[in-house]
Every structure is written in C-alpha cells, then in structure tokens.
Amino acid sequence: MISIKTTNTLYAPDKVDVGIVHIGLGAFHRAHQAVYIEKNLNRHQGGDWGICAVNIRSNTQLVDQLKANNCRYHIAEYQDSQNVELREVNAIRDALFAGTDKEPLFEKLVSPKTKIVTLTVTEKGYYLAPADKTLRLDDPSIQHDIQNPTAPKTAPGILVEALYRRKESGLPAFTVLSCDNMPNNGSLTRQAVCGLAEHRSTEFAQWIQDNVAFPSSMVDRIVPAMSDASRERLQSELQCDDENAVMCEAFSQWVVEDNFPQGRPDWEEDGVQMVADVHPFETMKLRLLNGSHSLLAYVGLAAKHQTVAQAVADEKFANLIRHYMSVEASPTLDLPEEVQVQAYIDSLISRFANDSLQHQLSQIAMDGSQKIPQRWLSGAEERLATRSSLAATALGVAAWLFYVRGEDLDGNKHQVDDPMAQTLSELHARCSDPESLVHEALKLNDIFSNTLSQNEAFSVAVLSAYKTLISSGVVECLSFNNNTANFGG
C-alpha cells in the first residue's frame, strides 16, 4: 500500500506577479526551481516572485498543455516506491514558446517587475566549446543571432537582446542565474552573453560586464524524463490525471551565490543554501553525482542495463562507482570542513538505488561530449598531475567512445543524441582499429584538453579499457582493483 501525502497551493495564483523569467521550460525546472518558488509563495500567501517559463525548443506542445490548465501541475516526490508526496504547483504564472512568442517574451524580460532570469538549457545551450569554453562562433544558431540580433534563437541571444533593450530604456539589468550542471556556471554564462554582445558593440559588452550579476548555483535533484508509462503509473498509483505532472526523488538541494542587486526571494527560508562561493559544492556534485551517473550510463548500457537502479543493484557496478567516487573523484575536491564527503557518497548510492524513479541510462547518456569534460576530465587532469589512479575514469571514457559508435556489443543500433554525433560517427567510420580510434578521439580538442590528449599514460589506460570492452565484455572491465592504471607505476 503506497503512503501518499498531498500538499496543495495555499495562495491565490491569479494574485501573483511575475518577477522571474525562466528560460528552458522542462521537467527539471518544474520539479526543482519552480518547487522552491512554490514553497516561497505558499509561505508568503502569494507575492511578486511568480515565474514566466519559456520553452526554446522546437515545439509548443508543453506550453500549450500548461496554458490549457492555467499553468497548474503536480510533482510526485518519491522517497521510495512506497512513500510519495504529491505536490500541487502554481508558481509558473505564464508559459511562452520563444519561437512564436518573441515579443511577449521580450515584454516580460524588459518589464521593470522582472528582477531575475534563470536558465536550464543544458550544457549545449550556452554554445561554448567544452574544452576551452569559448563561444562557438561557427555554430549556425550563433551566426543567426549575430546577423539577426532582434530575433534570436539561442538563450544567450535572448539575454543579449533583452539586456540591450533594458539598457536603451534606462532600466537596471536583471540578474542572470544559471541552474545548469556546469562548474562556474555563472561566469560561463557571463562569457557566453558577453562574447555574443561584443558583436553588437564593445561598449555594450562592457556595460553587461559592469552591470549584470551572474551568480553561480548548484542544483541537485534526480528528475527522470516523463514517458507514457510514468504518466500511466501516476494515474494508477496516485490517481493523478495530469498530463503536465512530473515525478522525481524526494531529495532536493539548491546552493546559490548570494549576488542579486535587484533583490531576490528570501529563499534561505525555503531550504536554499545562500553562500558566498558555490564552487566547492558544484564541483562535488558534478564529479561525484553526475560523474557517477555518466559512468553508470555508458558502462551500464554496454552491459544491457536500462536504469540507474538496475545498474547499482549489480554489485560490480556499485563497486565501480564507489571506487570512482572514493578513490578517483574525492581527492580532487576542496570542500569546506563541514561537508562530510563520505556521507554524501553513501547518500548517493542510496539515491541511485531508488527504483521508484526508473531513471533511464539512455537519458543520462545524451550530450556526452558536453558533459564529460566537467564531470570526468577536469578531475582527471588533477589526478594525472599527481600520477594517481584513473582506472574508472579511463573505463568511462572508453565506454563513452564505444557508445557513440551507435551500436552495442551485439551490433544492435541505438541513436546517439549529441551535438557532436556526426563528428563522432565519422571518427568511427575512418578508424578501423582501436589504436587509431583512441588516438584520434583524444585529439578532439572540443572535448579533450592538450594535457589529456598528450598524456601517454592516459591514452594507454583508455586504449586498454577499450580493447578489453570490445574483446571480453563489461564484466572483465569491472575486475580492476585500486592499483589498476596507477600512473605512479
């Protein structure tokens, strides 16, 4: 028998003003930032911090569905398969599609009431090269925004045009808060926006540098993509007949750099950690949680596992991520004394084992070229500098490289959803042997830094793992011990 707790909205939604515009309307935003705002509005019985959420993807379906229900939806927060909280959310007060609602969007962004713009557009949505973080000026969407600045397609382009209009109108700049899984996401957002603004004028780019706050943040909540099966499950288990509903884990964390010149909600009363420096928290989360997720995705899919819980139920995979987190990732972290890293690792293992979420490994495997530099490779460089073990990381890179060829060990094909999918497919097509494949892959400077691509020990470790994977399968790859691939010799 499932234990269901229900939490309803306590304020009048139509009395709430919009003070936040969110770019990147999707399941994660609805299950994370919008829930914190919902708690804030409930506590204040309303207020000025409602959300206008903007979808910049290629269709209007989600926007239309939300509007049809007055932007009301539900979140199912699963502690485990037997305990769930069903939360009503009305914090999103308007929904727009950037493709057809350009001027209504800019009206919101230029409104004096808008004090904060938040983003969840994924790593690729910033159009920064993964290795050196420079703006991808060769990308067709960025070129479009340079040539058509008043009708942008990208999130950086939308921000640049909105800030330009605010400057011309004499309005103060809003604060831009990235909520994506990138280290230093505030400074990287600044880099993308200012890099694009330079093509308007150097003076305007300098105005942004001088007047716009780009605080960093760290977000943490496991939110699987919704499917027909998960919607049917919510209806049958919880009697939740809501096509906009989202399911997620009960755990949630948000750490935010406290830099909001135009004001902000009193988030600290709603469980948000407002801090002076987010970097230690975001690095811990990226390298431990996200790094482990990616490791489970590529190695787990090679072993025909489908979900995170299914993979960690296999003790060999549980040992793999314990080794990765404890031996390879944790030593690269510089954490405040109050953070208990081993307790965090233990909590991650428990969260991964939550089988109520059915978190698909194929979802995590998307956009690997954008994700693995900050999840694995930045830490790997630190490990190489001290000639330390990188067995699990090398296996992860090898399994990712195998995954992006588009077929499994039995020759069954799968889609590779990645901005560099064509480049990676062409790489596999021209490299017929593992040696040339690994050598050429590590030369992809959009992913691998010179430090990694020119390190012979790293290349040897990745090649060894790749050969073992394709010749002997996953189980043989998981038989390493803590001394394997020890670069100290």
C-alpha positions as CSV (number, residue, x, y, z in Angstrom):
1,M,0.0,0.0,0.0
2,I,1.5,3.3,-1.1
3,S,1.6,6.1,1.5
4,I,0.6,9.4,-0.2
5,K,1.0,12.8,1.3
6,T,-0.7,15.7,-0.6
7,T,0.4,19.3,-0.5
8,N,-1.8,22.0,-2.1
9,T,-1.3,25.6,-3.1
10,L,-2.2,28.0,-0.2
11,Y,-2.3,31.3,-2.2
12,A,-4.4,32.7,-4.9
13,P,-2.4,32.1,-8.1
14,D,-4.1,34.9,-10.1
15,K,-2.9,37.4,-7.5
16,V,0.8,36.6,-8.0
17,D,3.0,38.9,-10.1
18,V,5.8,37.6,-12.3
19,G,9.3,38.6,-11.0
20,I,11.3,35.7,-12.6
21,V,11.6,34.7,-16.2
22,H,12.9,31.2,-16.7
23,I,14.4,30.1,-20.0
24,G,14.4,26.3,-20.6
25,L,10.9,25.0,-19.6
26,G,11.2,21.3,-18.9
27,A,10.8,18.6,-16.3
28,F,13.8,19.6,-14.2
29,H,12.7,23.2,-13.8
30,R,9.2,22.2,-12.9
31,A,10.5,19.8,-10.3
32,H,13.2,22.0,-8.8
33,Q,13.3,25.8,-9.1
34,A,9.6,26.1,-9.5
35,V,9.0,24.0,-6.4
36,Y,11.2,26.3,-4.3
37,I,9.3,29.3,-5.6
38,E,6.0,27.4,-4.8
39,K,7.2,27.0,-1.2
40,N,8.1,30.7,-1.1
41,L,4.7,31.8,-2.4
42,N,2.9,29.4,-0.1
43,R,4.8,30.8,2.9
44,H,4.0,34.4,1.9
45,Q,0.4,33.7,0.8
46,G,1.5,35.0,-2.7
47,G,3.8,37.8,-3.7
48,D,5.9,39.2,-6.6
49,W,8.1,36.2,-7.5
50,G,5.9,34.2,-9.8
51,I,7.5,32.7,-12.9
52,C,7.1,33.2,-16.6
53,A,8.6,30.0,-18.1
54,V,9.9,29.9,-21.6
55,N,10.3,26.9,-23.9
56,I,13.0,27.5,-26.5
57,R,12.9,24.0,-28.0
58,S,11.2,23.2,-31.3
59,N,7.6,22.8,-30.4
60,T,4.8,24.4,-28.4
61,Q,3.2,21.3,-27.0
62,L,4.3,21.7,-23.4
63,V,3.5,25.4,-23.4
64,D,0.0,24.7,-24.8
65,Q,-0.6,21.9,-22.3
66,L,0.4,24.2,-19.4
67,K,-1.7,27.1,-20.6
68,A,-4.7,24.8,-21.0
69,N,-4.5,24.1,-17.3
70,N,-3.8,27.7,-16.2
71,C,-0.1,26.5,-15.7
72,R,-1.2,24.3,-12.7
73,Y,0.6,20.9,-12.5
74,H,1.7,18.3,-9.9
75,I,5.0,16.9,-8.7
76,A,5.3,13.4,-7.4
77,E,8.2,13.3,-5.0
78,Y,9.2,9.7,-4.3
79,Q,11.1,8.8,-1.1
80,D,10.9,5.2,-2.3
81,S,8.4,3.0,-4.1
82,Q,6.0,3.1,-1.1
83,N,6.3,6.7,0.1
84,V,5.4,9.7,-2.1
85,E,4.4,13.3,-1.7
86,L,2.1,14.7,-4.4
87,R,2.6,18.5,-4.6
88,E,0.4,21.0,-6.4
89,V,2.4,23.7,-8.1
90,N,1.1,27.1,-9.4
91,A,4.3,29.1,-9.3
92,I,4.5,29.3,-13.1
93,R,2.1,32.0,-13.9
94,D,2.7,32.2,-17.7
95,A,4.3,30.0,-20.3
96,L,5.7,31.1,-23.7
97,F,7.3,29.5,-26.7
98,A,10.3,31.5,-27.9
99,G,9.7,30.5,-31.5
100,T,6.4,32.3,-31.8
101,D,6.1,34.4,-28.7
102,K,9.2,36.6,-29.2
103,E,7.6,40.0,-28.5
104,P,5.6,38.8,-25.5
105,L,8.8,37.2,-24.2
106,F,10.7,40.5,-24.5
107,E,7.9,42.4,-22.9
108,K,8.4,40.1,-19.9
109,L,12.1,40.4,-20.0
110,V,12.1,44.2,-20.2
111,S,9.4,44.7,-17.6
112,P,10.6,46.6,-14.5
113,K,8.9,43.8,-12.5
114,T,11.4,41.2,-13.8
115,K,14.3,41.1,-11.4
116,I,15.8,37.6,-12.1
117,V,16.2,35.4,-15.2
118,T,17.0,31.8,-14.6
119,L,18.2,29.1,-17.1
120,T,18.1,25.4,-17.5
121,V,19.1,25.0,-21.2
122,T,21.7,22.1,-20.6
123,E,25.4,22.5,-21.3
124,K,25.0,22.7,-25.1
125,G,22.5,25.6,-24.7
126,Y,25.3,28.0,-23.9
127,Y,27.1,27.4,-27.2
128,L,30.5,27.2,-25.5
129,A,33.3,24.8,-26.7
130,P,33.6,22.1,-24.0
131,A,37.4,22.2,-23.8
132,D,38.2,26.0,-23.8
133,K,34.8,27.5,-23.1
134,T,34.9,30.0,-25.9
135,L,31.7,30.9,-27.8
136,R,31.2,28.7,-30.7
137,L,31.1,31.3,-33.4
138,D,30.9,28.6,-36.1
139,D,27.6,27.4,-34.8
140,P,24.7,28.2,-37.2
141,S,22.4,29.3,-34.4
142,I,25.0,31.7,-33.0
143,Q,25.7,33.1,-36.5
144,H,21.9,33.6,-36.9
145,D,21.8,35.6,-33.6
146,I,24.8,37.7,-34.7
147,Q,23.1,38.5,-38.0
148,N,19.6,38.8,-36.6
149,P,20.1,40.2,-33.0
150,T,16.5,41.3,-32.6
151,A,15.1,37.8,-33.5
152,P,17.4,35.5,-31.6
153,K,17.1,31.7,-31.4
154,T,19.5,30.9,-28.6
155,A,19.4,31.6,-24.8
156,P,22.5,33.8,-25.0
157,G,20.9,35.7,-27.9
158,I,17.7,36.2,-26.0
159,L,19.6,37.5,-23.0
160,V,21.7,39.9,-25.1
161,E,18.7,41.4,-26.9
162,A,16.7,41.7,-23.6
163,L,19.6,43.4,-21.8
164,Y,20.1,45.7,-24.8
165,R,16.5,46.8,-24.7
166,R,16.7,47.4,-20.9
167,K,19.9,49.5,-21.4
168,E,18.3,51.6,-24.1
169,S,15.2,52.1,-21.9
170,G,17.3,53.1,-18.9
171,L,16.2,50.2,-16.8
172,P,18.5,48.4,-14.4
173,A,19.8,45.0,-15.5
174,F,18.1,41.8,-14.2
175,T,20.2,39.1,-12.6
176,V,21.1,36.1,-14.7
177,L,21.1,32.8,-12.7
178,S,22.2,29.6,-14.4
179,C,20.9,26.4,-13.0
180,D,22.7,24.0,-15.3
181,N,25.2,21.4,-14.4
182,M,28.4,23.3,-15.3
183,P,31.2,24.3,-13.0
184,N,31.4,28.1,-12.6
185,N,28.1,28.3,-14.4
186,G,27.7,32.0,-13.6
187,S,31.0,33.0,-15.1
188,L,30.4,30.7,-18.1
189,T,27.0,32.3,-18.7
190,R,28.7,35.7,-18.5
191,Q,31.3,34.6,-21.0
192,A,28.6,33.4,-23.5
193,V,26.5,36.5,-23.1
194,C,29.4,39.0,-23.3
195,G,31.0,37.1,-26.2
196,L,27.8,37.5,-28.2
197,A,27.3,41.1,-27.1
198,E,30.7,42.0,-28.5
199,H,29.1,41.6,-31.9
200,R,26.6,44.4,-31.0
201,S,29.3,46.7,-29.7
202,T,32.3,46.6,-27.4
203,E,30.7,49.3,-25.3
204,F,27.5,47.2,-24.8
205,A,29.5,44.2,-23.8
206,Q,31.4,46.3,-21.2
207,W,28.0,47.5,-19.9
208,I,27.0,43.9,-19.3
209,Q,30.3,43.2,-17.6
210,D,29.8,46.2,-15.3
211,N,26.1,46.0,-14.6
212,V,24.8,42.4,-14.8
213,A,25.2,39.9,-12.0
214,F,25.8,36.3,-13.0
215,P,25.7,34.3,-9.7
216,S,26.6,30.7,-9.8
217,S,24.4,27.9,-8.5
218,M,24.4,24.2,-7.8
219,V,21.2,22.2,-8.4
220,D,20.6,18.6,-7.3
221,R,17.5,16.5,-7.8
222,I,17.1,13.4,-9.8
223,V,14.2,14.1,-12.3
224,P,13.8,11.3,-14.9
225,A,12.2,12.2,-18.3
226,M,8.5,11.6,-18.3
227,S,7.1,8.9,-20.5
228,D,3.6,7.5,-21.3
229,A,4.4,4.7,-18.8
230,S,5.3,7.1,-16.0
231,R,2.2,9.1,-16.6
232,E,0.0,6.0,-16.5
233,R,1.8,5.0,-13.3
234,L,0.9,8.3,-11.7
235,Q,-2.7,7.9,-12.7
236,S,-3.0,4.4,-11.4
237,E,-0.9,4.7,-8.2
238,L,-1.8,8.3,-7.2
239,Q,-5.0,9.0,-9.2
240,C,-3.1,11.9,-10.6
241,D,-4.6,12.6,-14.0
242,D,-2.3,15.5,-15.1
243,E,-0.5,15.4,-18.4
244,N,1.9,18.1,-17.1
245,A,2.8,16.1,-14.0
246,V,6.5,15.3,-13.2
247,M,7.9,12.6,-11.0
248,C,11.2,12.9,-9.1
249,E,13.1,11.8,-6.0
250,A,12.2,13.4,-2.6
251,F,15.8,14.7,-2.2
252,S,16.4,18.3,-3.4
253,Q,19.3,20.7,-3.0
254,W,19.9,24.2,-4.3
255,V,23.1,26.2,-3.4
256,V,23.1,29.8,-4.7
257,E,25.8,32.5,-4.7
258,D,24.1,35.4,-3.0
259,N,24.5,38.2,-5.6
260,F,21.2,39.7,-6.6
261,P,21.4,43.5,-6.9
262,Q,17.8,44.0,-7.8
263,G,16.5,41.7,-5.0
264,R,15.5,38.1,-4.6
265,P,13.0,35.9,-2.7
266,D,14.0,35.0,0.8
267,W,15.0,31.5,-0.4
268,E,17.0,30.7,2.6
269,E,13.7,30.2,4.5
270,D,12.7,27.6,1.9
271,G,15.7,25.4,2.1
272,V,18.0,27.1,-0.4
273,Q,21.7,27.4,0.7
274,M,22.7,31.0,0.0
275,V,26.5,31.2,0.1
276,A,29.4,33.4,-0.9
277,D,31.1,30.7,-3.0
278,V,29.3,27.9,-4.8
279,H,32.3,26.3,-6.5
280,P,33.1,23.6,-3.9
281,F,29.5,22.4,-3.9
282,E,29.1,22.4,-7.6
283,T,32.4,20.6,-8.1
284,M,31.4,17.9,-5.6
285,K,28.1,17.4,-7.2
286,L,29.4,17.3,-10.8
287,R,32.3,14.9,-10.1
288,L,30.5,12.6,-7.6
289,L,26.8,12.5,-8.6
290,N,27.0,13.5,-12.3
291,G,30.3,11.7,-12.9
292,S,28.9,8.5,-11.4
293,H,25.7,8.9,-13.4
294,S,27.7,9.1,-16.6
295,L,29.9,6.2,-15.6
296,L,26.8,4.1,-15.0
297,A,25.2,5.2,-18.2
298,Y,28.0,4.2,-20.7
299,V,29.3,1.2,-18.9
300,G,25.8,0.1,-17.8
301,L,24.3,0.4,-21.3
302,A,27.2,-1.8,-22.6
303,A,26.1,-4.4,-20.1
304,K,22.4,-4.0,-21.2
305,H,21.2,-2.3,-18.0
306,Q,18.4,0.1,-18.6
307,T,18.0,2.2,-15.5
308,V,20.3,3.6,-12.7
309,A,18.6,1.5,-10.0
310,Q,19.1,-1.7,-12.1
311,A,22.8,-0.9,-12.6
312,V,23.6,-0.2,-9.0
313,A,21.7,-3.3,-7.9
314,D,24.5,-5.2,-9.7
315,E,27.3,-5.2,-7.0
316,K,30.0,-5.0,-9.6
317,F,28.6,-1.6,-10.8
318,A,28.1,-0.4,-7.2
319,N,31.7,-1.2,-6.5
320,L,32.7,0.7,-9.7
321,I,31.1,3.9,-8.7
322,R,32.3,3.5,-5.0
323,H,35.8,3.2,-6.4
324,Y,35.3,6.1,-8.7
325,M,33.9,8.5,-6.1
326,S,36.2,7.5,-3.1
327,V,39.5,6.8,-4.9
328,E,39.5,9.0,-8.0
329,A,37.0,11.9,-7.6
330,S,37.0,12.7,-3.9
331,P,40.8,13.5,-3.7
332,T,40.3,16.3,-6.3
333,L,37.7,18.1,-4.2
334,D,38.5,21.1,-2.0
335,L,35.5,21.2,0.4
336,P,34.5,23.2,3.4
337,E,35.2,21.4,6.7
338,E,31.5,21.0,7.5
339,V,30.9,18.9,4.3
340,Q,31.2,15.2,5.0
341,V,32.1,13.7,1.7
342,Q,31.8,10.1,2.7
343,A,28.3,10.7,4.0
344,Y,27.5,12.3,0.6
345,I,28.8,9.3,-1.3
346,D,26.8,6.9,0.9
347,S,23.7,9.1,0.3
348,L,24.3,8.9,-3.5
349,I,24.5,5.2,-3.5
350,S,21.1,5.1,-1.6
351,R,19.6,7.6,-4.0
352,F,20.7,5.7,-7.1
353,A,19.1,2.6,-5.7
354,N,15.7,4.3,-5.6
355,D,13.8,2.0,-8.0
356,S,10.7,4.1,-8.0
357,L,12.2,6.6,-10.5
358,Q,13.1,4.3,-13.4
359,H,15.8,6.8,-14.4
360,Q,16.9,5.7,-17.9
361,L,20.6,5.4,-18.6
362,S,19.9,6.4,-22.2
363,Q,18.7,9.8,-20.9
364,I,21.9,10.4,-18.9
365,A,24.0,9.3,-21.9
366,M,22.7,12.2,-24.1
367,D,25.1,15.0,-24.9
368,G,28.2,13.2,-23.5
369,S,30.6,15.4,-25.5
370,Q,29.3,18.4,-23.5
371,K,29.1,16.6,-20.1
372,I,32.2,14.5,-19.6
373,P,34.8,17.4,-19.7
374,Q,33.4,18.8,-16.4
375,R,32.2,15.5,-14.9
376,W,35.4,13.4,-15.5
377,L,38.1,15.2,-17.4
378,S,38.8,18.2,-15.2
379,G,39.3,15.9,-12.3
380,A,41.4,13.5,-14.4
381,E,43.9,16.3,-15.1
382,E,44.3,16.8,-11.4
383,R,44.9,13.1,-10.9
384,L,47.4,13.0,-13.7
385,A,49.3,15.8,-12.1
386,T,49.9,13.6,-9.1
387,R,50.4,10.4,-11.1
388,S,47.4,8.8,-9.4
389,S,44.9,6.0,-10.3
390,L,42.4,6.7,-13.1
391,A,41.1,3.2,-13.8
392,A,37.3,4.0,-13.5
393,T,37.7,7.3,-15.4
394,A,39.6,5.6,-18.2
395,L,37.0,2.9,-18.4
396,G,34.3,5.6,-18.6
397,V,36.0,7.4,-21.5
398,A,36.4,4.1,-23.3
399,A,32.7,3.1,-22.7
400,W,31.6,6.6,-23.9
401,L,33.8,6.2,-27.0
402,F,32.2,2.8,-27.7
403,Y,28.7,4.1,-27.0
404,V,29.0,6.9,-29.6
405,R,29.6,4.4,-32.4
406,G,25.9,3.9,-32.3
407,E,25.7,0.1,-31.7
408,D,26.2,-2.2,-28.8
409,L,28.4,-5.3,-28.4
410,D,25.9,-7.4,-30.3
411,G,25.5,-5.0,-33.2
412,N,22.2,-3.6,-32.1
413,K,21.9,0.0,-33.2
414,H,20.9,3.0,-31.0
415,Q,20.6,6.7,-31.5
416,V,23.4,8.9,-30.4
417,D,21.9,12.2,-29.2
418,D,24.9,14.6,-29.1
419,P,25.8,17.9,-30.7
420,M,29.0,16.1,-32.0
421,A,27.2,13.0,-33.2
422,Q,28.2,13.4,-36.8
423,T,31.9,14.1,-35.9
424,L,32.0,11.0,-33.7
425,S,30.3,8.8,-36.3
426,E,32.8,9.9,-38.9
427,L,35.6,9.2,-36.4
428,H,34.4,5.6,-36.0
429,A,34.0,5.2,-39.8
430,R,37.5,6.2,-40.6
431,C,39.3,4.5,-37.7
432,S,39.2,0.7,-38.2
433,D,41.3,-0.3,-35.3
434,P,41.2,0.6,-31.5
435,E,44.7,2.2,-31.5
436,S,43.8,4.8,-34.2
437,L,40.3,5.3,-32.8
438,V,41.5,6.2,-29.3
439,H,44.4,8.3,-30.7
440,E,42.2,10.3,-32.9
441,A,39.4,10.6,-30.3
442,L,41.8,12.1,-27.8
443,K,42.7,14.7,-30.4
444,L,39.2,16.2,-30.4
445,N,40.1,19.4,-28.7
446,D,36.4,20.4,-28.3
447,I,36.4,17.6,-25.6
448,F,39.9,16.7,-24.5
449,S,42.5,19.3,-23.4
450,N,46.1,19.1,-24.6
451,T,47.1,18.0,-21.1
452,L,45.0,14.8,-21.6
453,S,45.4,14.2,-25.3
454,Q,49.2,14.4,-25.0
455,N,49.5,12.3,-21.9
456,E,50.7,8.8,-22.9
457,A,49.6,7.1,-19.7
458,F,46.1,8.3,-20.1
459,S,46.0,7.2,-23.7
460,V,47.3,3.8,-22.8
461,A,44.7,3.4,-20.0
462,V,41.8,4.4,-22.3
463,L,43.0,2.1,-25.1
464,S,43.5,-0.8,-22.7
465,A,39.9,-0.4,-21.3
466,Y,38.5,-0.1,-24.9
467,K,40.2,-3.2,-26.1
468,T,39.0,-5.2,-23.0
469,L,35.5,-3.9,-23.5
470,I,35.2,-4.9,-27.2
471,S,37.1,-8.2,-26.8
472,S,36.0,-9.5,-23.4
473,G,32.9,-7.6,-22.4
474,V,31.9,-5.4,-19.5
475,V,32.4,-8.0,-16.7
476,E,36.1,-8.2,-17.5
477,C,36.4,-4.4,-17.4
478,L,35.0,-4.3,-13.9
479,S,37.6,-6.7,-12.4
480,F,40.1,-3.9,-11.7
481,N,41.4,-3.1,-8.3
482,N,42.5,0.2,-6.8
483,N,46.0,-0.2,-8.2
484,T,44.9,-0.6,-11.8
485,A,46.0,2.2,-14.1
486,N,48.1,3.7,-11.3
487,F,50.1,6.3,-13.1
488,G,52.8,6.3,-10.5
489,G,53.9,2.9,-11.8
